[in-house]
Amino acid sequence: MLCIRLGAMGDLLHASASLALLPPDVEVHWLTSPMYVPMVSRLPRVSLAIPWDKTTGWRGYCHLIQQLGQYDAVINWHPSLK
């Protein structure tokens, strides 16, 4: 499962509590801003924190999509990514 929340430290911490509701066999990856990777990587249940800098524009976005691959589920907590 991929969770998306790029910034806002308080929102990251509030959203992380929801992960406890997931079945124990669900592997959680989290897409976030580079500055929050150290914090997100320490959250319980998160096995991979993936950095993405929005300022890289379309080129960075396309590279990110190629890097991510496929996920069975995505939770988008980021308001500007639809």
N, C-alpha and C positions, 0 to 999 in steps of 0.2 A: 504494500500500500504506500502511496505517495501522499504526504501532507504538504501543503503549500501555505506558507506564511512567511513573508520576506522580512518584515521588520516589526517594530513596536514591541519592545521587550515584555511589557505587561501582557499584551495580547498573546504573545508566544507562550508565556507561562500559564495563562488561563486556558488556552487551547490544549496544552499538553495534558491537563487533567483528564480530558476526554479519552486519551489513549488507554487509560486503565479499564475502559469498558470493552475494549477489543478482546477477542479470543486470544489466548496465549500463543497460538501458533502463527499469528499474523506478524510478518516482518514489516517494520515501519521505517521508511526513508522520509526525510524531511528536507524540502527545498527552502532555503532561506538566504538572506543577505550574507555576504562574506563575514561581516563583523559579528554576526550571531552564531556562526558555526561552532565556536568553542562551547557556548552555552547549550545549544540544541543537541550537540553530540553527547552531552552529559545527562540528557533527560532519560528517565526510565523508558524502556520500550523502543527507543530510537536506535536503530542499528547503523544508520548511515545519515550523516548530515551533508547535504549537497549545496555548495555555494553557487549563487548566481547574482551577478552585478547587473542590475537593470540598465545602467548607463552604457552597457556595451551595445545597445541598440539591436537592430534586426539581426546583424551578424552574430552577436552573442546569443540571441534567442534561438536562432537556427542551430548553432553549435550545441546549445543546451538540449534541444529536442533530440538531436542525434545521440547525445551522450546518455540521456535518460532511458531510452528503450521503452518497453511496455510495462504497464502496471495493471493489476486486476482491479484496483480501485484507486480513486484520487479524491482527497478531501481538500477543497480549495477554501482556505480561510482568508485569502488575500482579496480585499474588495476591488482592486483595480485589474485583476487578471480574470477574465471571463472566458 
